[in-house]
Amino acid sequence: MTTSASTEPARSKTVLTAFVADLIAIAAFGLFARVAHQSADMPLNVLGWLNTTWPFWLGVLVAWALLWWGMMGSRSGHELSTVLPVWVGAVVVGLGVWTLRNGSLPHWSFVIVACVMSALLLWGWRLVARLFRARAGRS
């Protein structure tokens, strides 16, 4: 890595911010899923939300670990190129854990909704942040 010592703390803070924003995006994804599919077996409560969310959080953690130790380079985590491995990690690990817990593959419609919604949330916050940075740069 070719960053200077003075930029390293700022970069680490930016990477941490991106990581936390990804966790929040997936938390929102889990909440939306729980609200849409609540039932007597899956009530809308904190434990139910955590039960839905943790497999996808695990995927985000795995993806960020791979990014951090492998290919992060000088990226901050806010770039659109960073979201692809995070999104794939969240979906593959999250749906993989779901499959192991339920003993069968999820219905194809569940897979599509999980892929689309997680993508919208993970890409979405980066696009919004990019717009705010561009607007701040013009001021």
C-alpha positions in Angstrom: 0.0 0.0 0.0 1.4 3.4 -0.9 -0.5 5.7 1.4 1.4 8.1 3.6 1.2 7.8 7.4 -0.8 11.1 7.6 -3.6 9.8 5.2 -3.9 6.3 6.8 -6.1 7.3 9.8 -8.4 9.3 7.5 -8.6 6.3 5.1 -9.3 3.9 7.9 -12.1 6.1 9.2 -13.6 6.3 5.7 -13.4 2.5 5.2 -15.0 2.0 8.6 -17.8 4.4 7.6 -18.4 2.4 4.4 -18.4 -0.9 6.4 -20.9 0.4 8.9 -23.1 1.8 6.1 -23.1 -1.6 4.5 -24.2 -3.2 7.8 -27.0 -0.6 8.1 -28.1 -1.2 4.5 -28.3 -5.0 5.2 -30.1 -4.3 8.5 -32.7 -2.3 6.6 -33.0 -5.2 4.1 -33.6 -7.6 6.9 -36.2 -5.3 8.5 -38.1 -4.8 5.1 -38.0 -8.6 4.7 -39.4 -9.2 8.2 -42.1 -6.6 7.7 -43.2 -8.1 4.4 -43.2 -11.7 5.6 -44.3 -11.6 9.2 -46.4 -14.4 10.4 -47.0 -16.4 13.6 -43.8 -18.4 12.9 -41.9 -15.3 12.0 -43.1 -12.4 14.2 -42.1 -8.8 13.7 -39.8 -8.3 16.7 -36.1 -7.6 17.3 -35.1 -11.3 17.6 -37.0 -12.1 14.4 -35.3 -9.2 12.6 -31.9 -10.4 13.9 -32.7 -13.9 12.9 -33.4 -12.7 9.3 -30.5 -10.3 9.1 -27.5 -12.2 10.6 -26.8 -14.5 7.7 -26.5 -11.5 5.3 -24.4 -9.6 7.9 -22.1 -12.6 7.9 -21.8 -12.3 4.1 -20.9 -8.6 4.4 -18.3 -9.4 7.1 -16.7 -12.1 4.9 -16.7 -9.8 1.8 -15.1 -6.9 3.8 -12.5 -9.3 5.3 -11.5 -10.4 1.8 -11.5 -6.8 0.6 -9.4 -5.6 3.5 -6.8 -8.3 3.3 -6.7 -8.8 -0.4 -7.8 -6.2 -2.8 -8.7 -3.0 -1.0 -5.6 -1.2 -2.1 -6.2 2.6 -1.8 -9.9 2.4 -2.1 -12.1 3.9 0.6 -15.1 1.5 0.4 -17.3 4.3 -1.0 -16.5 3.5 -4.6 -19.0 1.7 -6.8 -16.4 -0.9 -7.6 -16.2 -2.0 -3.9 -19.9 -2.8 -3.7 -19.9 -5.7 -6.1 -17.9 -8.1 -3.8 -19.9 -6.9 -0.8 -23.2 -7.5 -2.5 -22.1 -10.9 -3.8 -20.8 -11.9 -0.4 -24.0 -10.8 1.3 -26.3 -12.7 -1.1 -24.2 -15.8 -1.5 -23.5 -16.3 2.2 -26.9 -15.1 3.3 -28.8 -17.3 1.0 -26.3 -20.2 1.6 -27.0 -20.0 5.4 -30.7 -19.8 4.6 -30.4 -23.0 2.6 -28.5 -24.8 5.3 -31.0 -23.7 8.0 -34.1 -24.7 6.0 -32.8 -27.8 4.3 -33.7 -26.7 0.8 -33.0 -24.0 -1.7 -35.1 -20.9 -1.4 -37.8 -20.3 -4.0 -36.5 -18.4 -7.1 -38.6 -15.4 -6.4 -37.1 -15.1 -2.9 -33.6 -15.2 -4.5 -34.5 -12.5 -7.0 -36.0 -10.2 -4.3 -33.0 -10.7 -2.0 -30.6 -9.9 -4.8 -32.5 -6.8 -6.1 -33.3 -5.3 -2.7 -29.8 -5.8 -1.2 -28.3 -4.4 -4.4 -30.5 -1.3 -4.3 -29.6 -0.7 -0.7 -25.9 -1.4 -1.0 -25.4 0.5 -4.2 -28.0 3.2 -3.2 -26.1 4.6 -0.2 -22.9 4.9 -2.3 -24.8 6.7 -5.1 -26.3 9.1 -2.6 -22.9 9.7 -0.9 -21.4 10.3 -4.3 -24.1 12.9 -5.1 -23.5 14.7 -1.8 -19.7 14.7 -2.4 -20.2 16.1 -5.9 -22.6 18.8 -4.6 -20.2 19.7 -1.8 -17.3 19.9 -4.3 -19.2 22.5 -6.4 -19.9 24.7 -3.4 
